[in-house]
Each structure stands twice: as structure tokens, then as C-alpha cells.
Amino acid sequence: MVRNIEDYQKVGEDIFHKLHLATYPVAIKYLKDINTEIPDGYRRPIDSGKKMSICQAFTQARRFGEKLCITAADNFCTPATVGHGWVNISKEEFIESQVRQGWHKDVQSETRRAERIYDKNFKNAMALGYRGLVCSPLTETAIVPDTILIYANGTQLTYIIHALTFEHKKKYVINSSFEGFGESCGKGGFIPFILNKTQIVLPGAGDRSFAGIQDHELAIGMPANYVFYLHDNLFKSGKSQGLKFPLRQLIPLELSE
């Protein structure tokens, strides 16, 4: 079934209220032509003389309802720009940038990391030719998104996972790895779009320090059309066992000293 913008807006509103989310789901769309593909009503930070990381843009969208476009020129986070393939840099340049920032022990550590993620991921991302993204609250999206990113607490995320795995269809299987870097921007947005696979997000160092993501917050990124399957199966798992929302907990009431 082909879904339109209004379908996405409505399902975003329903999920927001049914799960009692603290912030709106984020709609993300990746762009190849910055000059022609930015929808009306979306602004670029650089137009105001400022820069903003991708994770900060997601925070502005989900908390304050902003509609933003981020490109290499708007983004101060170089690893995210490289990881999305928005600029072409060599593996040696990437290693040097990471060593200077002190993310890992030494040059050897960064070289090992680069052999895993640069050769397998970044080079392929550069070849895809994307040059930016737009994001907004899903409830107010002006475009059909590529990815939907939902921030949630542990209990809410459990219900989301239950819904996506309710029929254990291979299409919706979740298999995530974690590094503590590039979580929201990479695993929450770009990887679900490129690989067509849902990813659990454990917000990383940049997420926590720059984007104001709270200690209790986790997230999940999924190909946009998966959100309808999520909506259709929400709260079905364990329904006959009384597994409702909010989650009921067993409290012993007949204890004695």
C-alpha cells in the first residue's frame, strides 16, 4: 500500500499518544540535490550564520517542532558528515581527524576501526551521492520520509520491539551492534534507510553532550513504512497475559517482618 504524507502524520500522532512519548517521532528524508529538494518551510542553520550537528537537529525537531535541513556546510560534526558520504575524504584523513580528537587509544586503534567502518561503510556512502537531510516531527512532516526515529524510555522501547517482532517476520528482525558514537545520526537515521533494517539506538557521546539526550532515553530507527506495522501490532504481545500500558508491576502486599 502506498502511504501519503497525511498517513504518516496521523500514524505519528497516534503512536505519540498511545505510547505517551515525551517527544515526537522524527521524520527524516535524505537529499541528493540541495538546490531543488528542500521542501518549503525547512530552514538551514547556516542561513542564520550558525552550525548544528545532526543529533542536535533531531532534538530541535522532536522537542520544539522545528523543520531543519542539514548538509556538510551546516554540520559541525565532521565524522557524521563523512559517515553520511556528504564529503569525500581519504581513509588517512579520517584516521588523523579521529586521532586528534582522542576518541580511541592511539593511531593503531583508529586504523583498526577505519579498516572496519571506512572501507565497508564510508566509501559506499560516498558513492551513493547524498548531500544532506531534512527532519521534522513526524506529525508535521511535509514529505514522505525515508526513516523514522523514535526516542523512548526503556518500557516504551520494549513495547515497540514487541510490536515489530510480533509475527517474527524476517523483514522486521532487529539486529544491532553498538560503538557509542554516531548512534542517532548513523544507526537512528542513515543505516535504517540504506540497509532497510531497524536499529536500536544507544545514544552516544555526541548525543548526550551536544543534543541534550537524557540519561533515561533510548531510541529506535526504522525504515519509514515500518511505522504502520508497528502501529498495527502495538500492545498485542502478551495481551492475554495482561501486559498492558502502562506496564503493570507485581507489588507484594502480604509481607510481614
C-alpha positions in Angstrom: 0.0 0.0 0.0 1.3 3.4 -0.9 1.2 5.8 2.0 0.8 9.6 1.7 2.0 12.4 3.9 -1.3 12.6 5.8 -1.0 8.9 6.6 2.5 9.4 8.1 1.3 12.5 10.1 -1.7 10.6 11.5 0.3 7.4 12.5 2.9 9.7 14.2 0.2 11.4 16.2 -1.4 8.0 17.2 2.0 6.5 18.3 2.9 9.6 20.2 -0.3 9.5 22.3 -0.6 5.7 22.6 2.9 5.3 24.0 2.8 8.6 26.0 6.1 9.6 24.4 7.9 12.6 25.8 8.9 13.9 22.4 7.6 13.5 18.8 8.8 10.8 16.4 11.3 12.3 13.9 10.7 12.1 10.2 14.0 12.0 8.2 14.5 12.4 4.4 17.8 12.2 2.6 18.6 14.5 -0.2 20.9 14.4 -3.3 20.2 17.8 -4.7 20.2 20.6 -2.0 19.2 23.2 -4.5 15.9 21.6 -5.6 14.8 19.0 -2.9 14.5 21.1 0.3 10.7 21.4 1.0 9.2 24.8 1.8 9.3 25.6 5.5 12.5 23.8 6.3 15.5 26.0 7.3 19.2 25.6 7.2 21.2 26.7 10.3 23.9 28.2 8.1 21.4 30.7 6.7 21.4 32.2 10.2 25.2 32.1 10.4 25.2 29.1 12.7 26.1 25.4 12.5 24.3 22.4 14.1 25.0 18.7 14.3 22.6 16.1 13.0 21.7 14.9 16.5 21.0 18.5 17.6 18.7 18.9 14.6 16.8 15.7 15.7 16.4 17.2 19.2 15.1 20.5 17.8 12.6 18.6 15.7 11.3 16.2 18.3 11.3 18.7 21.2 10.5 22.0 19.6 8.8 21.1 16.4 11.4 22.6 14.1 11.8 21.7 10.4 15.5 21.6 9.5 17.9 20.8 6.7 21.4 19.7 7.5 24.2 19.5 4.9 28.0 19.3 5.2 28.1 23.1 5.3 25.5 23.2 8.2 27.1 20.4 10.2 30.0 21.0 12.7 30.3 17.2 13.4 32.9 16.1 10.8 32.6 12.3 11.5 28.9 12.4 10.8 29.4 14.4 7.6 31.9 11.7 6.5 29.7 8.8 7.6 26.9 10.1 5.5 29.1 10.4 2.5 28.5 14.2 2.1 32.2 14.9 1.5 35.0 12.8 0.0 38.0 12.3 2.3 40.7 9.6 2.3 41.0 7.0 5.0 44.2 8.6 6.1 42.5 12.0 6.6 39.7 10.3 8.5 42.1 8.5 10.8 44.0 11.7 11.5 40.9 13.6 12.4 39.8 10.9 14.9 43.3 10.7 16.5 43.3 14.4 17.0 40.0 14.2 18.8 41.2 11.4 21.1 38.3 9.1 20.7 40.3 5.9 20.9 43.7 4.9 22.4 46.1 5.5 19.6 46.7 5.5 15.8 46.7 1.8 15.7 43.3 1.7 17.3 41.9 4.2 14.9 43.5 2.3 12.0 41.8 -0.9 13.0 38.5 0.9 13.3 38.9 2.6 9.9 39.5 -0.8 8.3 36.2 -1.9 9.6 34.0 1.1 9.1 35.7 3.3 6.4 36.3 0.6 3.8 33.0 -1.2 4.3 30.7 1.8 5.1 32.0 5.2 4.4 33.3 4.6 0.9 30.0 3.1 -0.1 28.1 6.0 1.4 30.2 8.5 -0.6 29.3 6.6 -3.8 25.6 7.0 -3.1 25.7 10.7 -3.7 23.6 12.0 -0.8 24.3 15.6 0.2 22.1 16.3 3.2 18.9 15.5 5.0 15.7 17.2 6.3 14.0 16.4 9.5 10.9 17.4 11.4 8.3 16.0 13.8 6.6 13.1 12.0 3.2 14.7 12.9 4.1 17.8 10.8 6.2 16.2 8.0 5.9 17.9 4.6 7.4 14.9 2.8 7.1 11.1 2.8 10.1 10.2 5.0 12.9 7.6 4.4 13.4 6.9 8.1 11.5 7.4 11.3 13.4 7.8 14.6 11.6 7.4 17.9 13.1 8.3 21.3 11.7 6.5 24.2 12.3 5.2 27.7 13.1 1.5 28.3 9.5 0.4 28.8 8.2 2.2 25.8 11.0 0.8 23.7 10.1 -2.7 24.9 6.5 -2.3 23.6 7.9 -1.0 20.2 10.2 -4.1 19.9 7.3 -6.4 20.9 5.2 -4.9 18.1 7.9 -5.2 15.4 8.6 -8.8 16.4 5.0 -9.9 17.0 5.0 -12.2 13.9 8.8 -12.7 13.8 8.9 -11.8 10.1 12.4 -11.7 8.8 11.8 -8.2 7.3 11.3 -6.7 10.8 14.1 -8.5 12.7 16.2 -6.2 14.8 20.0 -6.9 14.9 22.1 -4.0 16.3 25.7 -3.5 17.3 27.0 -0.6 19.4 30.0 1.6 19.5 28.9 4.7 21.5 29.5 7.0 18.5 27.2 8.1 15.7 24.2 6.4 17.2 21.3 8.8 16.5 22.6 10.1 13.2 24.0 6.8 11.8 22.0 4.0 13.4 18.9 6.0 14.1 18.7 7.6 10.6 21.0 6.6 7.9 21.5 2.8 8.4 17.8 2.0 8.5 17.4 3.9 5.2 20.4 2.3 3.5 20.0 -1.2 4.8 16.3 -1.2 5.2 16.7 -2.6 8.7 15.5 -1.4 12.1 18.2 -0.4 14.5 18.2 0.1 18.3 20.0 3.3 19.3 22.0 3.6 22.5 22.7 7.4 22.4 26.4 8.0 22.2 28.8 10.7 23.4 27.8 13.4 21.0 24.1 12.6 21.5 24.4 13.1 25.3 26.8 16.1 25.3 25.6 18.1 22.3 22.0 17.1 21.8 20.7 17.1 25.3 19.5 13.5 25.2 18.7 12.4 28.7 20.1 9.5 30.7 16.9 7.5 30.6 16.4 8.0 26.8 17.0 5.3 24.2 15.8 5.3 20.6 14.9 3.1 17.6 15.3 4.0 13.9 13.3 2.2 11.3 12.5 2.4 7.5 9.6 4.8 7.4 7.0 2.4 6.2 7.6 0.0 9.1 5.9 2.5 11.4 2.5 1.3 10.1 3.3 -2.3 11.0 4.4 -1.1 14.4 1.2 0.8 14.9 -0.9 -2.2 13.8 0.8 -4.5 16.4 1.2 -2.2 19.3 0.2 -3.8 22.6 -0.8 -7.1 21.0 2.2 -9.0 22.5 1.2 -10.5 25.9 -2.3 -9.0 25.7 -3.9 -12.2 27.0 -1.5 -12.1 30.0 -2.5 -8.6 31.0 0.7 -7.0 29.5 -0.9 -3.5 29.1 0.4 0.0 29.0 1.4 1.5 31.4 3.3 -1.7 32.4 1.7 -3.4 35.5 4.2 -4.5 38.1 3.6 -7.1 40.8 3.7 -5.5 44.2 3.6 -8.0 47.1 1.0 -6.7 49.6 1.1 -9.5 52.2 4.6 -9.2 53.5 5.4 -9.3 57.2 8.6 -8.6 59.1 
